Amino acid sequence: MDAAKAVDVVIVGGGPAGLSAALILGRARKKVLLCDAGPARNAAAEHIQGFVTRDGTPPREFRRIGREQLQPYDVEVRDGVRITGIERIGPRFRVLMDDGASVDTRRVVLATGMVDLVPDLPGYRELWGKAIFQCPYCHGWEIREGAWGVHASSEMMLDFAMFVTGWTRDVVVFTEGAFPVSAEKRAQLERAGVRLEERRIRRFVPTADGDALEAVELEDGARVPREFIFARPPQRQVELVQRLGLALDELGFVKVNESQETSVPGIHASGDLTTMMQGALVAASQGAMAAYRMTHVMNLEAAGVAHG
């Protein structure tokens, strides 16, 4: 790509948020460059659930359809390209890439997702996305009435353990003694039928084929039979977002306004990097909102009209 090339919008990330923004912008006659470094954060997931007209679609197929529907528009997709920097150059931004190329753009959409910091527990990484999940809306229906566990790193996850009893009444919450559990909270768990296990976990025991969970093995060797675990491991922003110095909220998500614009005017963020509500439908909606607002502003700018 020529360093002098200019586009209207650069989108960083090719998941639901990025694809949605690209579609809206393309249909608004904007010149768009979508850079997808890969791999997808949900690569281990077998299906996207709860997305109207796409319920049960494999993520790879979802992306294929999304890209196919971009073809009529002025949207270029570049795979395997990592954005290394974004610099303000006058009224525009210069986006730098790891292949040495750069492009100037009027606006940027960050749709980079988050990095999951998976605990160093034997079996955890191997079962991530197979039997260890984050979202019951994404997986709960398929595994309803099963033997579930909740890996709780904070008191908030005790409430989550009671919440998931809407999908199954067989729930054990594992705290590993990471925080004190009050008498009031113990009583609430008991009323909800959620069993509390405070011993430390030694490992997650897979089935013989390695594709499912058999039990949670505790520090003393005892095993608690479980088929599925729900957890929320810590997350961090990707390096690009960290380097940009965008304002973050108390949970580490990028702060955005109602137009998905960050603390840096002209840079928008959509999808998992902005919210705990991490799902394909939410991300796609945010990508569309960012695209609507950017189109509005750019059209008024081109018409010589001041905008608020």
C-alpha positions in Angstrom: 0.0 0.0 0.0 1.3 3.5 -0.9 2.1 5.6 2.2 0.2 8.5 0.6 -3.0 6.6 0.2 -6.0 8.1 2.1 -9.3 6.7 3.1 -12.3 8.0 5.0 -12.2 5.4 7.8 -9.7 2.7 9.0 -11.3 -0.1 11.1 -9.0 -2.1 13.3 -10.5 -5.5 13.8 -12.6 -7.8 11.6 -15.1 -9.3 14.1 -18.8 -8.4 14.4 -18.1 -4.8 15.5 -15.7 -4.1 12.7 -17.8 -5.8 10.0 -20.9 -4.0 11.0 -19.2 -0.6 11.0 -17.7 -1.4 7.6 -21.1 -2.4 6.1 -22.8 0.9 7.3 -19.9 3.0 6.1 -19.6 1.3 2.8 -23.3 1.8 2.1 -22.8 5.5 3.0 -20.3 5.7 0.1 -17.3 6.0 2.4 -13.9 4.6 1.5 -13.0 2.1 4.2 -9.9 0.0 5.0 -10.6 -2.9 7.4 -7.4 -4.4 8.9 -7.8 -7.9 10.5 -4.7 -9.2 12.2 -6.4 -12.3 13.5 -6.8 -14.8 15.1 -10.4 -14.3 16.4 -10.9 -14.0 20.1 -13.8 -16.5 19.9 -11.8 -19.0 17.7 -12.6 -21.8 20.2 -16.3 -21.2 20.0 -18.3 -23.5 17.8 -21.3 -21.2 17.2 -22.6 -17.6 17.6 -25.8 -17.7 19.5 -28.6 -15.1 20.1 -27.9 -13.1 17.0 -31.2 -12.8 15.1 -31.1 -14.6 11.7 -27.6 -16.0 12.6 -28.4 -18.1 15.7 -26.1 -21.1 15.7 -23.8 -19.9 12.9 -20.1 -20.9 13.3 -18.0 -17.8 13.8 -15.9 -18.5 10.7 -19.0 -18.7 8.6 -20.3 -15.5 10.1 -17.2 -13.7 9.1 -17.3 -15.1 5.6 -20.8 -13.9 5.1 -20.0 -10.5 6.6 -17.0 -10.1 4.2 -19.0 -11.3 1.2 -21.6 -8.6 1.9 -18.9 -5.9 1.9 -18.0 -6.7 -1.7 -20.4 -4.3 -3.5 -18.9 -1.3 -1.5 -15.7 0.6 -1.4 -14.3 -1.5 1.5 -10.8 -3.0 1.3 -10.1 -5.9 3.7 -6.5 -6.6 4.6 -5.7 -9.8 6.5 -2.7 -10.4 8.7 -1.9 -6.7 9.0 -1.3 -5.5 12.6 -1.7 -1.8 13.3 1.3 -0.6 15.2 0.5 3.1 15.7 -2.0 5.9 15.1 -0.7 9.4 14.9 -2.6 12.7 14.6 -1.5 14.6 11.4 -3.4 17.8 11.2 -7.1 17.1 10.9 -6.4 13.5 10.0 -4.8 10.4 11.4 -1.9 8.4 10.0 -2.3 4.7 10.7 1.0 2.7 10.8 1.2 -1.0 9.9 3.7 -3.7 10.8 4.5 -4.2 7.1 5.9 -0.7 6.9 2.9 0.8 5.1 0.7 3.6 6.3 -2.5 5.2 5.4 -4.1 8.6 6.2 -7.7 8.6 7.4 -10.4 11.0 8.6 -11.7 8.6 11.3 -10.7 5.4 13.1 -12.8 2.6 14.6 -11.1 0.4 17.1 -12.8 -3.1 17.2 -9.9 -5.0 18.7 -11.7 -6.9 21.4 -9.9 -7.8 24.6 -7.1 -10.2 25.6 -8.3 -12.9 28.1 -5.7 -13.6 30.8 -6.4 -17.3 31.3 -5.4 -18.6 34.7 -2.4 -21.0 34.9 -4.5 -24.0 36.1 -3.9 -27.4 34.5 -6.7 -28.1 32.0 -8.1 -24.6 31.9 -6.6 -23.4 28.6 -7.3 -26.8 27.0 -11.0 -26.7 27.9 -11.4 -22.9 27.2 -14.3 -22.6 24.8 -15.1 -26.3 25.0 -16.3 -26.7 28.6 -15.2 -23.4 30.2 -17.3 -20.5 29.1 -17.9 -16.8 30.0 -21.5 -16.2 28.8 -24.6 -18.2 29.6 -26.5 -16.3 27.0 -24.1 -17.8 24.4 -23.9 -21.3 25.7 -26.6 -21.9 28.4 -29.4 -23.3 26.2 -27.2 -26.0 24.7 -26.0 -27.2 28.1 -29.1 -26.5 30.1 -29.8 -28.7 33.1 -26.2 -29.9 33.2 -23.7 -30.0 36.1 -22.3 -26.4 36.1 -19.6 -24.8 38.1 -18.7 -21.1 38.5 -15.1 -20.1 39.1 -15.5 -17.1 41.3 -12.6 -14.6 41.7 -14.8 -11.9 43.4 -18.0 -11.6 45.4 -19.8 -10.4 42.3 -19.4 -13.9 40.9 -21.4 -15.3 43.8 -24.4 -13.4 42.5 -23.6 -14.7 39.0 -23.7 -18.3 40.4 -27.2 -17.6 41.7 -28.2 -16.0 38.4 -27.3 -19.1 36.3 -29.7 -21.2 38.2 -32.2 -20.1 35.5 -30.5 -22.6 33.2 -29.7 -25.4 35.7 -30.3 -26.1 39.3 -27.1 -28.0 39.7 -24.5 -25.3 40.4 -21.3 -25.3 42.5 -19.4 -22.1 43.0 -15.6 -22.4 43.5 -14.0 -19.5 45.3 -10.6 -21.0 46.2 -10.7 -18.9 49.3 -10.0 -15.8 47.2 -12.3 -13.6 49.3 -14.4 -13.9 52.5 -18.0 -15.0 52.1 -20.3 -13.3 54.5 -23.0 -15.2 56.5 -25.7 -13.3 54.5 -24.2 -14.4 51.2 -23.9 -18.0 52.4 -27.6 -17.9 53.3 -28.5 -16.5 49.9 -26.5 -19.2 48.1 -28.2 -21.9 50.2 -31.6 -20.6 49.4 -30.7 -20.6 45.7 -29.5 -24.2 45.9 -26.0 -23.2 45.0 -23.2 -25.2 46.7 -20.2 -23.3 48.0 -16.7 -24.8 47.6 -13.8 -22.8 49.1 -10.9 -25.3 48.7 -8.3 -24.4 46.1 -8.5 -26.0 42.7 -5.6 -28.3 41.6 -6.7 -28.9 38.1 -9.7 -29.3 35.7 -9.9 -32.9 34.8 -10.8 -33.6 31.1 -12.6 -36.6 29.7 -10.5 -39.3 28.0 -10.8 -37.6 24.6 -9.8 -34.2 26.1 -12.9 -32.5 24.6 -15.0 -32.2 27.7 -14.8 -31.7 31.4 -15.2 -34.6 33.8 -14.5 -33.0 37.2 -12.8 -30.3 39.2 -10.0 -31.7 41.3 -9.3 -29.9 44.6 -6.1 -29.4 46.5 -6.7 -32.4 48.7 -7.4 -34.7 45.8 -11.2 -34.6 46.1 -13.0 -34.4 42.8 -16.3 -32.5 42.2 -18.0 -33.9 39.1 -18.8 -31.0 36.7 -19.5 -30.9 33.0 -19.2 -27.1 32.5 -17.5 -24.1 34.2 -18.4 -20.5 33.8 -15.7 -18.0 34.6 -14.6 -14.4 33.9 -10.8 -14.4 33.8 -9.1 -11.0 33.9 -8.9 -9.1 30.6 -6.6 -6.4 29.3 -6.6 -4.1 26.3 -4.5 -4.9 23.3 -1.1 -3.1 23.1 -2.3 -0.7 20.5 -5.1 0.6 22.7 -2.7 0.8 25.7 -0.3 2.9 23.6 -3.0 5.3 22.5 -3.6 6.4 26.1 -7.4 6.4 25.8 -9.4 7.0 28.9 -10.5 3.8 30.6 -13.2 3.2 33.1 -12.7 1.6 36.6 -12.9 -1.9 35.1 -10.4 -1.2 32.3 -12.8 -0.8 29.4 -12.4 2.1 26.9 -14.7 5.0 27.8 -17.0 6.0 25.0 -19.9 8.4 24.6 -23.3 7.7 23.0 -21.6 7.8 19.5 -18.9 5.3 20.6 -16.3 8.0 20.4 -13.3 7.7 22.8 -11.5 10.4 24.7 -9.6 11.1 21.5 -11.9 12.9 19.1 -12.2 11.1 15.8 -11.3 7.7 17.3 -14.2 5.5 18.1 -14.3 2.1 19.8 -16.9 -0.7 19.5 -17.3 -4.2 20.9 -15.8 -6.0 23.7 -13.1 -3.5 24.5 -15.8 -1.1 25.7 -18.1 -3.2 27.9 -18.7 -6.3 30.0 -21.7 -7.1 27.8 -19.5 -9.0 25.4 -21.5 -10.7 22.7 -21.6 -10.6 18.9 -25.0 -8.8 18.7 -23.9 -6.1 21.1 -20.6 -5.6 19.3 -22.4 -5.4 15.9 -24.8 -2.8 17.3 -22.0 -0.7 18.6 -20.1 -0.9 15.3 -23.2 0.4 13.6 -23.7 3.2 16.1 -20.1 4.4 15.5 -20.6 4.3 11.7 -23.8 6.2 11.9 -22.3 9.0 13.9 -19.1 9.2 11.8 -21.1 9.3 8.6 -23.2 12.2 10.0 -20.2 14.2 11.0 -18.2 13.6 7.8 -21.1 14.4 5.5 -21.7 17.7 7.3 -18.0 18.5 7.2 -17.9 17.9 3.4 -21.0 20.2 3.0 -19.2 22.9 5.0 -21.7 22.8 7.8 -20.7 23.0 11.4 -21.6 20.1 13.5 -22.1 19.5 17.2 
